[in-house]
Amino acid sequence: MSCPRTAGDKLQLLTQLIRCETTVRPCLNRILSAVVPRHVAIKERETAAAPFKALADELDLFLGRHFSKFLAAALEMSYMCGFVVFVIRRHRLQEKEGSFKETPIPVILPIGAFTWAVRPVVGTASGSRRKRRCPQHALYYYDVTPSHPAVRAEDLHVYSHADPGPTAELLPSPLDGLLADYAQLRNFEALARRIDDWNSTKHITTSEKVDAPRDQTTDGISLLDDQVGRPRRRPAIRVPAGQPQQNRPAAQ
């Protein structure tokens, strides 16, 4: 693959770099192993002055596993995109027989379900959309556009990992410095595979050979010219003064 020219090409190349490249992925796995637990312990309290208490077993089991996966996906997205984007969804959990409770949980948008660009903050617009996209003191923000039909831009929560700045890059990413080298490396690997395929396949070559006549006289050389089909410079013949011309001349 050459250097990406469209948003889809760059998104595919970024995904392959962060998830499949044999030097980048192990580094990310070490960070995930050191930071993200298998189960996130969560406690709750009714008021700020009240003590914390443990959740119900079923709720604690679900939320602990969910937030573990959420943190892993958020870390991957932060290094890949420079920000984390998620929406709030409600999950129904059964409390008692016949009764359910809806619990709001954050859900990471999958890679490929959105595009983004860096925009300048203009004016002093307020509201939920303004607050979710960037802090109040920011000069630039990540403008994320979802492609899921059931997700609106106003529903997105965007948290910056790398501060956005003015750039002409398509889908700006903290990995842009590695992306160009990775694209060239993939081109070299594809070229090497094509060379190996060509060398491992049988090829037939043909050539035409014209036998030189044994007669090296002027008549024999003329016959060779007729066979080859192109004029040939005839050798000059040097005859000593006072001697008749011989049948086997010497070439100069």
Secondary structure as UniProt FT lines:
FT   HELIX           7..20
FT   TURN            22..23
FT   HELIX           24..35
FT   STRAND          43..44
FT   STRAND          53..54
FT   HELIX           57..81
FT   STRAND          83..96
FT   TURN            97..98
FT   STRAND          99..108
FT   TURN            111..112
FT   STRAND          114..120
FT   HELIX           128..133
FT   TURN            136..137
FT   STRAND          140..146
FT   TURN            149..150
FT   HELIX           153..155
FT   STRAND          157..160
FT   TURN            174..175
FT   HELIX           176..199
FT   HELIX           218..228
FT   TURN            241..242
//
